[in-house]
C-alpha cells in the first residue's frame, strides 16, 4: 500500500491551464527537493530531454523521471543516485542538477553559463508570458497532413512565432519571423478552421481547433506582421 501511495503521489496530474491545456506544472521549491515527492511531468507533454534537450526515441534515448524534481530526462542526464528523505533516505535516480544540489558533489560536465539560443526557450516559460499560445496544426505543402504542436508568440519576442512539438518542451522545434507577412483567411474546409501566413512565395497554412481560436491567432499574427510590439492593454492605457 505504501508503494501504491508513493506511485499515486508521483503520478498526480497537472493543474489545468487556460483553454484546458496542461502547461502549468507546480515546481518544487529548492528547499523541498528530496523532502517531498514531486509531481511528475507527463511523458506525452515532452518530446525531448528537459535537461540536455536531445530528442527522445524508443531505442537509444528513452524517457526517465528524476525522482527529486519530476522532470522527464534521458538516461545520460539521470545517471545519478541521491538519497531522498521522502523515500526513507533510500538512493533514487535523479538528474544531474538535483544530484549536485542534494549531494554537494560536482560533475565533469557543466552546461552552466552557456547562452540560450533563440530555440532554447522553454515552452512553459514563454507560454506564461505570451501574447497568445495554443495548440495548432501546421499543414505541409500539399495540405493533406503536417505537424501538430504548441505555438507561442512571446511577449518579449512578439515578432516571432515559436513552434514546439509539445507544450512542456524545453527547446523550440522551429521559429517563424512574422514581420512583413500577410495573414489570409480561408474558407472552412471539412470542419477545419484554416488560415495562412504568406510572404512572396513562402506560404504557411494553419488549422485551429475552433473558429474563435482561429480569429484570435489571425489578429495576433497580423499585429506582429505589422511590427506592433505592445499589447492592446498598453494601447488602452495610452489612450
PyMOL commands that set and color helices and strands:
alter all, ss='L'
color gray80, all
select helices_A, chain A and resi 2-10+18-20+30-32+43-45+76-78+85-87+96-103+123-128+155-157+211-225+232-238
alter helices_A, ss='H'
color red, helices_A
select strands_A, chain A and resi 64-65+72-73+80-84+90-94+130-139+146-154+160-164+174-177+182-185+193-199+202-208
alter strands_A, ss='S'
color yellow, strands_A
deselect
rebuild
show_as cartoon
